[in-house]
Each structure stands twice: as C-alpha cells, then as structure tokens.
Amino acid sequence: MASGSTYLIVRPEQGGILDLAKYLVLGDIRSGVKFLEFENPSGAEQLPVGDHRWVIVVSIIARKIIGFFGKPLEYTGYVVDFFLNLLSQNGNLLGLLYNLLHGKVVIPRRGTQTFLSTIGHLDGRIDLYKGQDLVEQLICDSDSGQSSVNLKMGNRALMDLCIMASKLAYENAEVVKDVVHHWKASYSISMHFVDFYNCWNDFQKEMSTQVFILCDKPKDASLILISFRGTEPFDADDWSTDFDYSWYEIPKLGKVHMGFLEALGLGNRTNAETFQYHLQSKAANFSLSKSDDVTGNSSKGPESIPPRTEFGLEKNGSDHSFDSEELASTVIPPEALEVTAYYAVKSKLKSLLKDHKNAKFVVTGHSLGGALATLFPAVLLLHEEMEIMQKLLGLYTFGQPRVGNRQLVSFMEAHLDSPVPKYFRVVYCNDLVPRLPYDDKTFLYKHFGVCLYYDSFYVEQFLLFIVMTCIFSTACILKKVDEEPNKNFFGLRYLIPEHLNAVWELIRSLTMGYTYGPEYKEGWFSILLRILGLALPGISAHCPTNYVNSVRLGKERVVQMSSLERASFLNDG
C-alpha cells in the first residue's frame, strides 16, 4: 500500500453467516477481520467496534441478500423492460392483442428512441413544467451579454429542468437525444444535446456509469447541464453500492464512499493504491513508474482495462480528445481517460466552457447519480480546477445517498456555501436512499448542502428556531432543515408511520389525476410500485415521480421549534 493511505473495504463474500454472528454478538475480532480489509499508516486501531460493528453487519447482510438475488433480479429486469416496451409500442394490452391477431406485433429493440427504461415507464412525463420561465431567464441573460441565471431556493424552473434531466439520464442515448430535441422544439430556445457517455465502473467491472451533457443553445450558451444516471431498479450492483460501507480517506477531502469513487473511474478496491494515483492534488509531488496501471489493476494482471475500442464506446459524433498537458502531468493512460466518467466529463466541460465564454454549468442526478454529481465538483476542487469551478452555477441532487464524513462536509461547505449556497439536496418523505449509508453520533457518513425536504403532501419544510437571547428576549431564525427527519430510516419509532404513510401514498396515487390534473395521473405500473411500497415504503418513495411532483407541487410550511427542540431534532435518528 502506498504510504499515507487510509481505507476500509467491506467484503461480504469473504466470510459466512457464522462468522457474521460471532462478530456481531461476541465481538470476535478474527471473524470480523474476514469481512474487512483496512489500512491505517498511523497504527491506530481501525477495526470498527461498538455502534460501527452492527451497522457493518447490516451492510454485509444487505449486500449478501442483494448478491444472492443479483442474477434473478437482472433477468427480471430484462423481462419487465421488454414487456413494458412491448405493451407501450403496441398500444397497450388491447392494441397488442389486435396486432397479434393481425400479425403486426411491434418487437421492441433496445437502444432505440422508442425503448424506454423502467423509470421512463413509471413516469412518462417529458415536458418541462416551467420551461418558458427558464427560457425567459436565459434569453434575458443572453441579451445582457452575461450568464447570470439566478439560482436560489425558489427557482423552480431550473429545479424542474434538473429533476427532468436526472430522470432522463436513465434512458439510452437515442431517447435522450429525442427528448432534448423535443425540448428544443417546444420552447423558443435552441436546447442543444452535447454528448452521451456510457463509462467504465470499476466497482461493477462494466460500462455502467451513464451521463449526458446538454446546453441551452449550440452557440454562445448561457447554461451547461451535466446529468448522471442513478440507481437502476433491477441492477443489484447499483443497490449494493448504496449499501456499501467501504471508504477511502483523501487528504484534504476526508473519508469518501469508495463505491462512488469507483463509479467515477477514480480508483479500484482490487488495488487500493489506484485511489491515491487519481486523488492527489495538482500540487502533489507524485510520480508513477511505467509499469504502474492506474486504471484499477496491476498492468501485469489479467483484469487490466482493455483499450477503448474493445468497449465499443461510441463517440456520438463528438470530439473526445483530451488535453496532452493534462495527460503528461498525471501519467494516466489515454484509454483510461476516455472510458471513465470523471475524466471524460471534465475534458468535455473544459472544451465547452472555452467555446461558451459566458456559460455556467449545473450538475445534477437522482439517487446514485446524485452522489456522483456531488463528488464530481469535489474532485475538481481537489485537483485545483478553480477556473472550471468559478463557472459552477449550482448542484441539484434528488434522493442521493451520503458520500463522505464531516471533513468532506467542511471542505465542500467552504467552497459551495459562499457567497451564496450552490448545493441543494432534495429529499422526499420516507425515501430510503438519502438515509444510507447509516449515520449516528459516532458514524462516518454525513449529509451537507441545503436540504429541501418534502413530506407526502408535497410540503417543503422550513424550521423557525426560537432562540433565547437573554432572560427577557428571544430571537427568531428562519432556516431550511439541515437534515431530513428520521435520518437513519430504521428506527422503530418510525416503523408504523412509514407503513401508514405508504397506505396514504397508494390512495393519493389513485386520485392524483383528479386532484392536480391529467399530467399527474399515475399509470398501472406506478400504482403497482405503490402497492409494493406497502411492504417496502422506503423503496417506493425513492421513485423519481415523487421528486417531479415535489418540485412542481411543492408548498412551503414553517415549523416552529425552540433551540432545545432543534438540538433534539438534529440528533434524532
């Protein structure tokens, strides 16, 4: 291991159920070590004990269960996707029966502009709710010769664009192009598709990190948007990443979720040294020998990342060239840069900002995509890409998991909270994913950014803190919530309310079209998910439909709290 590196890797496959029981109940170190690989150059005790131990056991059990059902889940996903597209492309059930009788059945083909993902079938909306408002802002900024889109908590137009782009990121490249073209045709602005990337994920060992880029117009753009794909419903590896507790400690940044770093192509737990190679600051004095392979494995090993051409990575007509000075300074093989999300997106973003002098960029994502969207600017800051970061307009995430510890929180808040907040983290009600990985008084993972929390009535929460300034006077402070209620989800006191709320959400789904209009009507597949949510309320609450509705229907409510109640609220979990 390279000097100075600290990390913890949880490996569920290395031990059995008996070892797990001994580690949890008896605190047997020998049994626990089977599941854990850790490094601490300081020599301090690194093996988790106490509160940490049982949470790691829960993580291991969850990942073992997910791994056991991984292949059946994958095959189920193929069948469900095919069946949903078969129905939609043949006019639903009656149309399919008619086409069968007349020998005109349309067979869905993956990768085409008519083949939608599971997420696309759960929520088929593609129109921007406040698209014209956003258009007017961008045109105004263009006329003034500056890019100054006003990002604030009440900017629903930009917020809606971000959640719709986050939802769109689940689709294939052809669908993404088609929807962006639809936006271009629907509004008086030249919404421009830039590029689509399907990148190498070192955790999953496949091309599964999906991201696309668009801008508001092909020339003199004011806005560039980067959207990362989130957790796919039938992808066991995506869910396993969310439940993973493994971390790598980065100097200056702190401890960061290892699976998310791997998804960005910034290291590989098979050879943990690779994280240090990718995550050094620009000023660090570090050199690699020619025999070192920073793509994630030893250059002598059989698992080294093959050349770009072996992946069949499509260019989609765009220039994917990379800066030669950057290559020379980092000594990273070009084929690694072209197939990993961080380097591919950073290179394209640099090129776009050079071509569009007045443009600023927004990064967004839902679920796992939100975590990647958060880490992307974090690593840009680590690499001292200040010229790029000066152009950051904002970061919007929806239902994202936690990505790092308190040190990362301090680092990011120092850069994203001044002079105005730039990071907005949207959480819907009982969504399970924002409560992962676990967090308590002694645990690692912490959230940061402005939390926009919506309950099941789509009411956005404010807290009014009443602070006793002296014995005769008080002061009132109006503030957004710092953390969503029930921040760890699994508390027993919330068990019954969570399931009762799932019943309400099912009832609500049956009336949405009548209450709010036809565009909010939920189809049979969405209602089926609500029914499944009666057993797994945290999973159904994670659906992007809830986030689209929260952004479009959200109302504000002020909750009055004393300073003592505030302390109790923030420590609850």
C-alpha positions as CSV (number, residue, x, y, z in Angstrom):
1,M,0.0,0.0,0.0
2,A,1.2,3.5,-0.8
3,S,2.5,5.4,2.2
4,G,-0.1,7.6,3.9
5,S,-3.2,5.9,2.5
6,T,-6.1,5.0,4.9
7,Y,-9.1,3.0,3.8
8,L,-11.6,0.4,4.8
9,I,-13.1,-2.2,2.4
10,V,-16.0,-4.3,3.4
11,R,-16.0,-7.7,1.5
12,P,-19.2,-9.6,2.2
13,E,-18.0,-12.6,0.1
14,Q,-15.0,-13.3,2.4
15,G,-16.9,-14.9,5.3
16,G,-20.0,-16.9,6.2
17,I,-23.1,-16.4,8.3
18,L,-21.5,-18.0,11.4
19,D,-18.5,-15.6,11.1
20,L,-21.0,-12.7,10.9
21,A,-22.9,-13.9,14.0
22,K,-19.6,-14.2,16.0
23,Y,-18.5,-10.8,15.0
24,L,-21.9,-9.1,15.9
25,V,-22.8,-11.0,19.1
26,L,-19.5,-12.0,20.6
27,G,-17.3,-9.2,19.1
28,D,-15.0,-11.9,17.8
29,I,-12.2,-9.9,16.0
30,R,-11.0,-12.9,14.0
31,S,-14.4,-13.4,12.5
32,G,-14.8,-9.7,11.7
33,V,-11.4,-9.4,10.0
34,K,-12.6,-11.9,7.4
35,F,-15.0,-9.3,6.1
36,L,-12.8,-6.3,6.4
37,E,-9.7,-5.0,4.7
38,F,-8.2,-1.9,6.2
39,E,-5.1,0.2,6.2
40,N,-4.1,2.9,8.7
41,P,-0.5,4.1,8.5
42,S,-0.7,5.9,11.9
43,G,-1.0,2.5,13.5
44,A,-4.3,3.3,15.3
45,E,-7.0,0.7,15.7
46,Q,-9.0,0.6,12.6
47,L,-11.4,-2.3,13.1
48,P,-14.9,-1.0,13.7
49,V,-16.3,-1.7,17.2
50,G,-19.4,-0.8,19.1
51,D,-22.1,1.1,17.1
52,H,-20.0,0.8,14.0
53,R,-19.9,-3.0,14.2
54,W,-23.7,-3.7,14.0
55,V,-24.1,-1.3,11.1
56,I,-21.4,-3.0,9.1
57,V,-23.1,-6.3,9.8
58,V,-26.4,-4.9,8.5
59,S,-24.5,-3.7,5.4
60,I,-22.9,-7.1,4.9
61,I,-26.3,-8.9,5.3
62,A,-28.0,-6.5,2.9
63,R,-25.2,-6.9,0.3
64,K,-25.2,-10.7,0.7
65,I,-29.0,-10.7,0.0
66,I,-28.7,-8.4,-2.9
67,G,-25.8,-10.5,-4.3
68,F,-27.9,-13.7,-3.9
69,F,-30.7,-12.3,-5.9
70,G,-28.5,-10.4,-8.3
71,K,-28.9,-12.6,-11.4
72,P,-32.6,-13.3,-10.9
73,L,-33.1,-9.5,-10.4
74,E,-31.2,-8.8,-13.6
75,Y,-33.2,-11.3,-15.6
76,T,-36.4,-10.0,-14.1
77,G,-35.3,-6.5,-15.2
78,Y,-34.8,-7.7,-18.8
79,V,-38.3,-9.3,-18.9
80,V,-40.0,-6.4,-17.3
81,D,-38.4,-3.9,-19.6
82,F,-39.2,-6.0,-22.7
83,F,-42.8,-6.5,-21.5
84,L,-43.4,-2.8,-20.7
85,N,-42.0,-1.7,-24.1
86,L,-43.9,-4.4,-25.9
87,L,-47.2,-3.0,-24.4
88,S,-46.3,0.6,-25.0
89,Q,-45.2,0.2,-28.6
90,N,-48.3,-1.9,-29.5
91,G,-50.9,0.4,-27.9
92,N,-51.1,-1.3,-24.5
93,L,-52.9,-4.7,-23.9
94,L,-55.8,-4.3,-26.3
95,G,-53.5,-3.0,-29.1
96,L,-51.1,-5.9,-28.5
97,L,-53.9,-8.4,-28.8
98,Y,-55.1,-6.7,-32.0
99,N,-51.6,-6.7,-33.5
100,L,-51.2,-10.4,-32.6
101,L,-54.4,-11.3,-34.4
102,H,-53.3,-9.3,-37.5
103,G,-49.6,-10.3,-37.4
104,K,-48.4,-6.8,-36.9
105,V,-46.7,-7.0,-33.5
106,V,-44.0,-4.4,-33.0
107,I,-41.0,-6.0,-31.3
108,P,-39.1,-3.6,-29.0
109,R,-35.4,-3.1,-29.7
110,R,-33.0,-2.0,-27.0
111,G,-31.0,1.2,-27.7
112,T,-33.6,2.8,-29.9
113,Q,-35.5,6.0,-29.3
114,T,-38.7,4.1,-28.6
115,F,-37.2,1.7,-26.0
116,L,-37.8,3.3,-22.5
117,S,-36.3,2.3,-19.2
118,T,-38.3,1.1,-16.2
119,I,-38.1,4.6,-14.8
120,G,-39.4,6.0,-18.1
121,H,-42.5,3.8,-17.8
122,L,-43.0,4.7,-14.2
123,D,-43.2,8.3,-15.1
124,G,-43.7,9.1,-18.8
125,R,-43.6,12.9,-18.4
126,I,-41.1,14.7,-20.6
127,D,-42.3,18.3,-20.8
128,L,-40.6,20.9,-18.7
129,Y,-43.2,22.3,-16.2
130,K,-41.7,25.8,-16.1
131,G,-39.7,25.6,-19.3
132,Q,-40.9,29.0,-20.5
133,D,-39.8,30.7,-17.2
134,L,-36.3,29.2,-17.7
135,V,-36.3,30.3,-21.3
136,E,-37.1,33.9,-20.4
137,Q,-34.3,34.0,-17.8
138,L,-31.8,32.6,-20.3
139,I,-32.8,35.0,-23.0
140,C,-32.6,37.9,-20.6
141,D,-29.1,36.8,-19.6
142,S,-28.1,36.4,-23.2
143,D,-29.3,39.9,-24.1
144,S,-27.2,41.3,-21.2
145,G,-24.1,39.5,-22.5
146,Q,-23.6,37.7,-19.3
147,S,-24.6,34.3,-17.8
148,S,-26.3,35.2,-14.5
149,V,-29.1,32.7,-14.1
150,N,-30.4,33.4,-10.6
151,L,-30.0,30.2,-8.6
152,K,-31.9,30.3,-5.4
153,M,-34.3,28.1,-3.4
154,G,-37.3,29.5,-5.2
155,N,-36.0,28.9,-8.7
156,R,-38.5,26.2,-9.7
157,A,-37.7,26.5,-13.4
158,L,-34.1,25.4,-13.0
159,M,-35.0,22.9,-10.4
160,D,-37.6,21.3,-12.7
161,L,-35.0,21.1,-15.5
162,C,-32.7,19.3,-13.2
163,I,-35.1,16.7,-12.0
164,M,-36.3,16.1,-15.5
165,A,-32.7,15.7,-16.7
166,S,-32.0,13.4,-13.8
167,K,-34.9,11.2,-14.8
168,L,-33.9,11.3,-18.4
169,A,-30.4,10.1,-17.5
170,Y,-31.8,6.6,-17.0
171,E,-32.6,6.3,-20.8
172,N,-30.4,5.2,-23.7
173,A,-28.6,7.8,-25.9
174,E,-31.3,7.8,-28.6
175,V,-34.1,8.5,-26.1
176,V,-32.0,11.3,-24.5
177,K,-31.4,12.9,-27.9
178,D,-35.1,12.7,-28.8
179,V,-36.3,14.3,-25.6
180,V,-33.7,17.1,-25.8
181,H,-34.9,17.7,-29.4
182,H,-38.5,17.8,-28.0
183,W,-37.5,20.5,-25.5
184,K,-35.8,22.4,-28.3
185,A,-39.0,22.2,-30.5
186,S,-41.3,23.1,-27.6
187,Y,-39.7,26.2,-26.3
188,S,-38.3,29.3,-28.1
189,I,-34.7,28.4,-27.3
190,S,-32.2,26.1,-29.1
191,M,-31.8,23.4,-26.4
192,H,-28.8,21.5,-27.6
193,F,-27.8,17.9,-27.0
194,V,-24.0,17.8,-26.5
195,D,-22.9,14.3,-25.7
196,F,-23.8,10.9,-24.0
197,Y,-21.3,8.8,-22.2
198,N,-21.5,5.2,-21.0
199,C,-18.4,4.9,-18.9
200,W,-16.4,2.2,-17.1
201,N,-17.4,1.5,-13.5
202,D,-14.6,-0.1,-11.5
203,F,-16.9,-1.4,-8.8
204,Q,-19.2,-3.2,-11.2
205,K,-16.5,-4.1,-13.7
206,E,-18.6,-3.0,-16.7
207,M,-19.6,0.1,-18.7
208,S,-22.5,1.3,-16.4
209,T,-21.8,4.8,-15.3
210,Q,-24.1,6.8,-17.6
211,V,-24.0,10.6,-18.0
212,F,-25.2,13.1,-20.6
213,I,-24.5,16.8,-21.3
214,L,-26.7,19.5,-22.8
215,C,-26.6,23.2,-23.1
216,D,-29.3,25.8,-23.8
217,K,-28.1,26.6,-27.3
218,P,-25.3,25.5,-29.7
219,K,-23.5,28.9,-29.8
220,D,-23.0,31.4,-27.0
221,A,-24.7,29.2,-24.5
222,S,-25.6,30.5,-21.0
223,L,-26.2,27.2,-19.3
224,I,-24.5,23.8,-19.5
225,L,-26.1,20.9,-17.7
226,I,-24.4,17.6,-16.7
227,S,-26.7,14.8,-15.6
228,F,-25.6,11.5,-14.0
229,R,-27.7,8.3,-14.1
230,G,-28.9,6.9,-10.8
231,T,-29.6,3.5,-9.3
232,E,-31.4,1.3,-11.8
233,P,-34.3,-0.6,-10.2
234,F,-33.2,-4.1,-11.3
235,D,-29.4,-3.5,-11.0
236,A,-28.1,-5.4,-8.0
237,D,-24.7,-3.8,-8.2
238,D,-26.3,-0.3,-8.0
239,W,-28.2,-1.2,-4.9
240,S,-25.1,-2.9,-3.4
241,T,-23.2,0.4,-4.0
242,D,-25.8,2.3,-2.0
243,F,-25.5,-0.2,0.9
244,D,-21.7,-0.4,0.8
245,Y,-19.8,1.0,3.8
246,S,-16.3,0.9,2.3
247,W,-14.4,4.2,2.2
248,Y,-11.1,5.8,1.2
249,E,-9.6,8.7,3.0
250,I,-8.4,11.5,0.7
251,P,-6.0,14.1,2.1
252,K,-7.9,17.5,2.4
253,L,-11.2,15.9,1.4
254,G,-11.7,13.3,4.2
255,K,-13.3,9.9,4.0
256,V,-15.3,9.3,0.8
257,H,-17.5,6.4,-0.2
258,M,-15.3,4.0,-2.2
259,G,-18.0,2.6,-4.5
260,F,-18.9,6.1,-5.7
261,L,-15.3,6.9,-6.5
262,E,-15.1,3.7,-8.5
263,A,-18.2,4.6,-10.4
264,L,-16.5,7.8,-11.5
265,G,-13.4,5.9,-12.5
266,L,-11.1,7.3,-9.8
267,G,-9.8,4.0,-8.4
268,N,-10.3,0.3,-7.8
269,R,-10.6,-1.6,-4.5
270,T,-8.8,-4.5,-6.1
271,N,-5.7,-2.4,-5.9
272,A,-6.4,0.4,-3.4
273,E,-3.2,2.3,-4.5
274,T,-5.1,3.5,-7.6
275,F,-7.2,5.8,-5.5
276,Q,-4.0,7.7,-4.4
277,Y,-2.9,8.0,-8.0
278,H,-6.2,9.6,-9.1
279,L,-6.9,11.6,-6.0
280,Q,-3.8,13.6,-5.4
281,S,-4.0,17.4,-5.7
282,K,-2.3,19.1,-8.6
283,A,0.4,20.4,-6.3
284,A,1.3,17.0,-5.0
285,N,4.7,15.7,-5.9
286,F,4.0,12.2,-7.1
287,S,5.4,10.1,-9.9
288,L,4.5,6.7,-11.4
289,S,6.6,4.1,-13.0
290,K,5.7,3.0,-16.5
291,S,4.8,-0.4,-15.1
292,D,2.0,1.1,-12.9
293,D,-1.5,0.8,-14.2
294,V,-3.8,3.5,-12.7
295,T,-6.9,2.1,-14.4
296,G,-7.5,-0.1,-11.4
297,N,-5.4,-3.2,-11.6
298,S,-1.8,-4.2,-12.0
299,S,-0.6,-3.8,-15.6
300,K,0.6,-7.4,-15.3
301,G,-2.8,-8.7,-14.2
302,P,-5.5,-10.2,-16.4
303,E,-8.1,-7.7,-15.3
304,S,-6.5,-4.5,-16.7
305,I,-8.9,-2.3,-18.5
306,P,-8.7,-3.1,-22.2
307,P,-8.3,-0.4,-24.9
308,R,-11.2,1.8,-25.7
309,T,-12.0,0.1,-28.9
310,E,-12.7,-3.2,-27.2
311,F,-15.6,-1.5,-25.3
312,G,-17.2,-0.2,-28.5
313,L,-17.6,3.2,-26.9
314,E,-19.5,5.4,-29.3
315,K,-18.5,9.0,-29.9
316,N,-21.9,10.1,-31.0
317,G,-20.3,12.5,-33.4
318,S,-18.4,14.4,-30.7
319,D,-14.8,15.2,-30.2
320,H,-13.5,13.2,-27.2
321,S,-9.9,14.4,-27.5
322,F,-8.0,15.1,-24.2
323,D,-5.5,17.7,-23.3
324,S,-2.0,16.5,-23.8
325,E,-0.5,18.6,-21.0
326,E,-3.0,17.0,-18.6
327,L,-2.0,13.5,-19.8
328,A,1.6,14.3,-19.3
329,S,1.2,15.7,-15.8
330,T,-0.9,12.8,-14.5
331,V,0.7,9.9,-16.4
332,I,-2.8,8.3,-16.9
333,P,-3.2,6.1,-20.0
334,P,-5.4,7.8,-22.6
335,E,-7.7,4.7,-22.8
336,A,-8.4,5.1,-19.1
337,L,-9.4,8.7,-19.5
338,E,-11.7,8.0,-22.4
339,V,-13.8,5.4,-20.6
340,T,-14.1,6.9,-17.1
341,A,-16.8,9.4,-16.2
342,Y,-14.7,11.9,-14.3
343,Y,-12.1,12.4,-16.9
344,A,-14.4,12.2,-19.9
345,V,-16.9,14.8,-18.5
346,K,-14.1,17.1,-17.2
347,S,-12.5,17.2,-20.6
348,K,-15.7,17.9,-22.4
349,L,-16.7,20.6,-19.8
350,K,-13.4,22.3,-20.3
351,S,-13.9,22.4,-24.0
352,L,-17.5,23.7,-23.7
353,L,-16.5,26.5,-21.2
354,K,-13.8,27.5,-23.7
355,D,-16.3,27.7,-26.5
356,H,-19.1,29.4,-24.5
357,K,-17.3,32.2,-22.6
358,N,-20.4,33.4,-20.7
359,A,-21.7,29.9,-19.8
360,K,-22.1,28.5,-16.3
361,F,-22.8,24.8,-15.6
362,V,-25.1,22.8,-13.4
363,V,-24.6,19.3,-12.2
364,T,-27.5,17.0,-11.2
365,G,-28.6,13.5,-10.6
366,H,-31.1,11.2,-8.8
367,S,-30.1,8.5,-6.3
368,L,-26.6,7.1,-7.2
369,G,-26.4,9.8,-9.9
370,G,-26.8,12.5,-7.1
371,A,-23.8,11.0,-5.3
372,L,-21.7,11.1,-8.5
373,A,-22.9,14.7,-9.2
374,T,-21.8,15.7,-5.7
375,L,-18.3,14.1,-6.0
376,F,-17.6,15.5,-9.5
377,P,-17.1,19.1,-8.3
378,A,-15.5,17.8,-5.1
379,V,-12.7,16.2,-7.1
380,L,-12.5,19.2,-9.4
381,L,-11.7,21.2,-6.3
382,L,-9.2,18.6,-5.1
383,H,-7.4,18.8,-8.4
384,E,-7.5,22.7,-8.1
385,E,-9.5,23.2,-11.2
386,M,-10.5,26.6,-10.0
387,E,-11.1,28.0,-13.5
388,I,-13.8,25.4,-14.0
389,M,-15.3,25.8,-10.5
390,Q,-15.7,29.5,-10.9
391,K,-18.2,28.7,-13.6
392,L,-20.3,26.4,-11.3
393,L,-23.8,27.8,-11.1
394,G,-25.2,25.1,-8.9
395,L,-25.6,21.5,-7.8
396,Y,-29.0,19.9,-7.5
397,T,-29.4,16.3,-6.3
398,F,-32.6,14.2,-5.7
399,G,-32.7,11.3,-3.2
400,Q,-28.9,11.0,-3.1
401,P,-27.1,8.8,-0.5
402,R,-24.4,10.2,1.8
403,V,-21.0,10.4,0.2
404,G,-18.4,11.2,3.0
405,N,-17.6,12.2,6.5
406,R,-17.6,15.5,8.4
407,Q,-14.2,16.5,6.9
408,L,-15.7,16.3,3.4
409,V,-18.7,18.3,4.7
410,S,-16.4,21.1,5.9
411,F,-14.4,21.1,2.7
412,M,-17.4,21.3,0.4
413,E,-19.3,23.9,2.5
414,A,-16.2,26.2,2.4
415,H,-16.4,26.2,-1.4
416,L,-20.1,25.8,-2.2
417,D,-21.8,28.0,0.5
418,S,-20.1,31.3,-0.3
419,P,-21.1,33.9,-1.2
420,V,-24.5,32.1,-1.8
421,P,-25.4,28.4,-1.4
422,K,-24.8,26.4,-4.6
423,Y,-25.7,22.9,-3.4
424,F,-29.3,21.9,-3.0
425,R,-30.2,18.4,-1.8
426,V,-33.8,17.4,-2.4
427,V,-35.3,14.7,-0.2
428,Y,-38.8,13.2,-0.5
429,C,-40.5,12.0,2.7
430,N,-39.6,8.4,3.6
431,D,-37.1,7.8,0.7
432,L,-34.7,5.1,2.0
433,V,-31.6,6.1,-0.1
434,P,-30.8,9.5,1.5
435,R,-30.7,7.7,4.8
436,L,-27.8,5.5,3.5
437,P,-25.1,4.8,4.5
438,Y,-26.0,4.9,8.2
439,D,-25.2,8.0,10.3
440,D,-25.3,8.5,14.1
441,K,-23.3,10.4,16.7
442,T,-20.2,8.3,16.1
443,F,-20.6,7.2,12.5
444,L,-18.8,8.4,9.4
445,Y,-21.3,9.4,6.7
446,K,-22.8,12.9,6.9
447,H,-25.0,14.9,4.6
448,F,-24.3,18.6,3.7
449,G,-25.8,21.3,1.4
450,V,-29.2,22.9,1.7
451,C,-31.7,20.2,2.4
452,L,-35.1,20.8,0.6
453,Y,-37.3,18.2,2.4
454,Y,-40.8,17.5,1.1
455,D,-43.4,15.4,3.0
456,S,-46.0,13.2,1.4
457,F,-48.3,16.2,0.9
458,Y,-45.5,17.9,-1.1
459,V,-45.0,20.5,1.6
460,E,-41.4,21.8,1.8
461,Q,-40.2,22.1,5.4
462,F,-38.8,25.3,7.0
463,L,-37.8,25.4,10.6
464,L,-38.4,28.6,12.7
465,F,-35.9,28.4,15.5
466,I,-36.8,30.3,18.7
467,V,-33.6,31.2,20.4
468,M,-33.5,32.6,24.0
469,T,-31.0,35.5,23.7
470,C,-31.5,36.7,27.3
471,I,-34.0,36.2,30.1
472,F,-36.3,38.9,28.7
473,S,-36.0,38.5,25.0
474,T,-35.9,35.9,22.2
475,A,-34.8,35.9,18.6
476,C,-36.4,34.0,15.7
477,I,-34.3,32.4,13.0
478,L,-35.9,31.2,9.8
479,K,-33.9,28.4,8.2
480,K,-34.1,25.4,5.9
481,V,-33.8,22.0,7.6
482,D,-30.2,20.7,7.9
483,E,-31.2,17.1,7.8
484,E,-34.3,15.1,6.8
485,P,-36.4,13.7,9.7
486,N,-35.7,10.1,10.6
487,K,-32.2,10.4,9.1
488,N,-31.4,6.7,9.5
489,F,-34.8,5.3,8.5
490,F,-34.6,2.1,10.5
491,G,-35.7,3.5,13.9
492,L,-38.5,1.5,15.5
493,R,-40.5,4.7,16.4
494,Y,-40.9,5.4,12.6
495,L,-41.9,1.9,11.6
496,I,-45.7,2.2,11.9
497,P,-45.8,5.8,10.5
498,E,-43.7,4.7,7.4
499,H,-46.2,2.0,6.5
500,L,-49.3,4.2,7.3
501,N,-47.7,6.8,5.0
502,A,-47.3,4.2,2.3
503,V,-51.0,3.5,2.5
504,W,-51.7,7.2,2.1
505,E,-49.4,7.4,-0.9
506,L,-51.3,4.5,-2.6
507,I,-54.6,6.2,-2.0
508,R,-53.1,9.5,-3.3
509,S,-51.8,7.8,-6.5
510,L,-55.4,6.8,-7.4
511,T,-56.6,10.4,-7.1
512,M,-53.7,12.5,-8.4
513,G,-55.2,12.9,-11.9
514,Y,-58.4,14.2,-10.5
515,T,-56.8,16.5,-7.8
516,Y,-53.9,18.1,-9.8
517,G,-54.7,17.4,-13.5
518,P,-54.2,14.7,-16.1
519,E,-50.4,15.1,-16.3
520,Y,-50.2,13.9,-12.7
521,K,-52.2,10.7,-13.2
522,E,-50.3,7.6,-12.3
523,G,-50.4,4.6,-14.5
524,W,-50.9,1.0,-13.5
525,F,-47.2,0.3,-13.2
526,S,-46.7,3.2,-10.9
527,I,-49.7,2.1,-8.8
528,L,-48.2,-1.4,-8.7
529,L,-45.0,0.1,-7.2
530,R,-47.1,1.9,-4.6
531,I,-48.6,-1.5,-3.6
532,L,-45.1,-3.0,-3.2
533,G,-44.4,0.1,-1.1
534,L,-46.8,-1.2,1.5
535,A,-44.1,-3.7,2.4
536,L,-41.1,-1.6,1.4
537,P,-42.1,2.0,1.9
538,G,-38.6,3.4,1.6
539,I,-38.1,1.9,-1.9
540,S,-41.3,3.1,-3.5
541,A,-40.7,6.6,-2.0
542,H,-37.4,6.7,-3.9
543,C,-39.2,6.8,-7.3
544,P,-38.4,10.0,-9.4
545,T,-42.2,10.5,-9.7
546,N,-42.2,11.8,-6.1
547,Y,-39.4,14.2,-6.9
548,V,-41.0,15.6,-10.0
549,N,-44.3,16.1,-8.1
550,S,-42.5,17.7,-5.1
551,V,-40.8,20.3,-7.4
552,R,-43.9,21.1,-9.3
553,L,-46.5,21.0,-6.5
554,G,-44.2,21.9,-3.6
555,K,-45.6,24.3,-1.0
556,E,-43.7,25.9,1.9
557,R,-44.5,25.5,5.6
558,V,-42.8,27.0,8.6
559,V,-42.4,24.7,11.6
560,Q,-41.8,26.5,14.9
561,M,-39.1,25.0,17.1
562,S,-37.2,26.0,20.2
563,S,-33.4,25.7,20.4
564,L,-33.8,22.6,22.6
565,E,-36.2,21.0,20.2
566,R,-33.8,21.8,17.3
567,A,-31.0,20.0,19.1
568,S,-33.3,17.0,19.7
569,F,-34.4,17.1,16.0
570,L,-30.8,17.2,14.6
571,N,-29.6,14.4,17.0
572,D,-32.7,12.2,16.3
573,G,-32.1,9.1,14.3
